[in-house]
């Protein structure tokens, strides 16, 4: 066999073996419609998108359930390879590559319908806090520049109640333990319907500046070649309409 053919066969065989054994640890936590548990299985929009993206790389996901703040710590230590739904922040650049800014959903303040008048004409988070509201937020989630600025003010930071999950925040809102909850419009639509809170909990006029969310790939455990393959697969899914079809199905739910 000519030497170049032998080298080619060896390269192809190595690539096939690598692809067969390629597994990436992907963080998930129940976050409809992106991650949803159905019959003991993880489903949802982001589940399908990431599974397809990794498949085009010759890889498969290993799903690891983690709350958001813990996931960031695990990625810093190299124990998690992929975290989706992240805002791009300078401190995160040290341990993650940011790729695939495909999703953007505005964060909004949701309140009990019976108490909506308490906000007056407020359209900003600072304006809402002036009315004495106590707001529920998720631990480790950054809701935008205005939120970050307010959290640096001790007198205002104590007005926020933190929880690991939005489900518990919606329940706290329904039980009058907080006066409002910050959440993305897309996720809130699903969750309020699931919890039977449509009509009792409503979106307010307080909307935070929207930012694109990214998929973070660990600098510690994901190779430069895999990062590039992920980017290429993402672009291909945009071009061939795969992403559009998946998103349309979930937005139409």
C-alpha positions in Angstrom: 0.0 0.0 0.0 1.4 3.4 -0.9 2.7 5.4 2.1 0.2 8.2 1.7 -2.7 5.8 1.6 -1.5 4.1 4.7 -1.2 7.5 6.4 -4.7 8.4 5.3 -6.2 5.2 6.5 -4.5 5.6 9.9 -5.8 9.2 10.2 -9.4 8.1 9.2 -9.3 5.2 11.7 -8.1 7.5 14.5 -10.8 10.0 13.7 -13.5 7.4 13.8 -12.3 6.1 17.1 -12.2 9.6 18.5 -15.7 10.3 17.3 -17.0 7.0 18.7 -15.7 7.8 22.2 -16.4 11.6 22.2 -18.5 12.6 25.1 -19.0 16.1 26.4 -20.5 16.8 29.8 -23.4 19.2 29.4 -25.0 21.1 32.3 -28.7 21.1 32.5 -31.4 22.2 35.0 -35.1 22.3 34.5 -35.7 25.5 32.6 -38.7 25.3 30.3 -38.8 25.3 27.4 -35.0 24.9 27.1 -34.7 21.9 29.4 -37.8 19.9 30.4 -38.0 16.6 32.3 -40.6 14.3 30.7 -41.0 10.8 31.9 -37.6 10.8 33.5 -35.9 12.0 30.3 -34.3 15.4 29.6 -36.0 17.1 26.7 -36.6 20.7 25.5 -35.4 23.1 22.9 -31.8 23.4 24.1 -31.6 19.7 24.6 -32.4 19.1 21.0 -30.2 21.9 19.7 -27.1 20.7 21.7 -27.7 17.1 20.9 -27.8 17.9 17.2 -24.8 20.2 17.4 -22.7 17.6 19.1 -23.8 14.8 16.8 -22.5 16.8 13.9 -19.2 16.9 15.7 -19.2 13.2 16.2 -19.9 13.6 19.9 -22.7 12.9 22.3 -23.8 14.7 25.4 -23.6 13.4 28.9 -26.2 15.4 30.8 -25.2 16.6 34.3 -27.9 18.3 36.4 -26.6 21.3 38.2 -27.9 24.7 39.5 -26.5 27.7 37.6 -24.0 29.0 40.2 -22.7 25.5 40.8 -22.3 24.9 37.0 -20.1 27.9 36.7 -17.8 26.7 39.5 -17.7 23.2 38.0 -16.7 24.7 34.6 -13.9 26.8 36.3 -12.6 23.5 37.7 -12.8 21.6 34.4 -15.6 19.3 35.5 -18.2 20.5 33.0 -17.6 21.0 29.3 -20.7 22.8 28.0 -23.0 25.3 29.7 -25.8 26.9 27.6 -27.7 30.1 28.1 -24.8 32.3 29.4 -24.4 36.0 29.1 -20.9 37.1 28.1 -19.0 38.6 31.0 -15.2 39.4 31.3 -14.7 37.1 34.4 -16.1 34.1 32.5 -13.8 34.6 29.5 -11.0 33.3 31.7 -12.4 29.8 31.8 -14.8 29.5 28.8 -15.0 30.1 25.1 -18.2 31.8 24.1 -19.8 30.5 20.9 -23.2 30.3 19.2 -25.2 33.4 20.2 -28.4 32.0 18.9 -31.0 32.9 21.5 -32.1 36.2 23.0 -35.1 36.7 25.2 -35.9 39.9 27.1 -36.0 39.6 30.9 -39.0 41.2 32.5 -40.5 41.7 35.9 -43.6 39.6 36.6 -46.0 40.5 39.4 -49.3 39.3 40.8 -52.1 40.7 38.7 -53.9 42.0 41.9 -50.8 44.0 42.8 -49.8 45.4 39.3 -51.0 48.9 40.2 -48.3 49.1 42.9 -45.7 49.7 40.2 -47.4 52.9 39.1 -45.7 54.0 35.8 -42.3 52.3 36.6 -40.6 50.9 33.5 -37.1 50.3 35.0 -36.0 48.0 37.8 -34.8 50.9 39.9 -38.2 52.5 39.5 -39.9 49.3 40.7 -37.7 49.2 43.8 -38.8 52.7 44.6 -42.2 51.3 45.3 -40.9 49.1 48.0 -41.1 45.8 46.2 -39.2 42.7 47.3 -38.1 40.8 44.2 -37.2 37.2 43.6 -34.2 36.2 41.4 -32.2 33.1 40.7 -28.8 32.6 42.4 -25.9 33.3 40.0 -28.1 34.6 37.2 -27.2 38.0 35.7 -30.2 39.8 34.4 -28.4 42.6 32.6 -26.4 45.8 33.3 -29.1 47.6 35.4 -29.5 44.5 37.6 -25.8 44.2 38.1 -25.5 47.9 39.0 -28.3 47.6 41.6 -26.8 44.5 43.1 -23.6 46.5 43.9 -25.6 48.8 46.2 -26.0 47.2 49.6 -29.3 49.0 50.5 -30.9 47.7 47.3 -29.3 44.3 47.2 -31.2 43.3 50.3 -34.5 43.8 48.4 -33.7 40.7 46.3 -34.6 37.2 47.5 -32.5 34.5 45.8 -33.4 31.0 45.0 -31.8 28.2 43.0 -34.9 27.6 40.8 -37.5 29.8 39.1 -40.2 27.3 40.0 -39.7 28.1 43.7 -39.7 31.8 42.9 -43.1 31.6 41.2 -44.5 29.7 44.2 -43.1 32.4 46.5 -44.8 35.0 44.4 -48.1 33.2 44.5 -47.8 32.9 48.3 -47.0 36.6 48.7 -43.5 36.0 50.0 -42.0 38.2 47.2 -43.7 40.9 45.2 -42.2 40.2 41.8 -40.0 37.7 39.9 -37.4 38.5 37.2 -37.5 36.0 34.3 -37.2 35.7 30.6 -40.4 36.2 28.7 -39.9 33.0 26.8 -39.4 30.8 29.9 -42.1 32.6 31.9 -44.7 31.8 29.3 -44.1 28.1 29.7 -43.7 28.0 33.4 -46.7 30.0 34.3 -48.9 27.8 32.1 -47.3 24.7 33.7 -48.0 25.9 37.2 -51.5 27.2 36.5 -50.6 30.8 37.3 -51.6 32.4 34.0 -53.8 35.3 34.8 -52.7 35.4 38.4 -49.2 36.4 37.5 -48.7 38.9 34.7 -45.8 40.7 33.0 -45.2 44.3 34.1 -44.0 47.2 32.1 -40.5 46.8 33.7 -38.3 45.2 31.0 -34.5 44.9 31.2 -32.2 45.4 28.3 -32.0 42.2 26.3 -28.6 40.5 25.6 -27.8 37.5 23.5 -27.0 34.3 25.4 -24.2 32.0 24.4 -23.0 28.5 24.8 -19.9 28.3 27.0 -17.3 25.7 26.2 -14.7 25.0 28.9 -11.1 26.2 28.2 -9.9 23.5 30.5 -11.5 20.4 28.9 -12.6 21.3 25.4 -10.0 21.4 22.7 -9.5 24.3 20.2 -10.4 21.9 17.4 -13.7 20.9 19.2 -14.5 24.6 19.7 -14.1 25.2 16.0 -16.2 22.1 15.2 -19.0 23.4 17.4 -18.9 26.8 15.7 -19.0 25.1 12.3 -21.9 22.8 13.3 -23.9 25.8 14.6 -23.4 27.8 11.4 -24.5 24.7 9.4 -27.7 24.3 11.5 -28.6 27.9 10.8 -28.0 27.6 7.1 -29.9 24.3 6.6 -32.9 25.5 8.6 -32.5 23.0 11.5 -32.4 25.7 14.2 -35.3 27.6 12.7 -37.5 24.4 12.6 -36.7 23.5 16.2 -37.3 27.0 17.6 -40.5 27.5 15.7 -41.9 24.3 17.2 -41.2 25.4 20.7 -42.3 29.0 20.3 -45.6 27.7 18.9 -46.3 25.6 22.0 
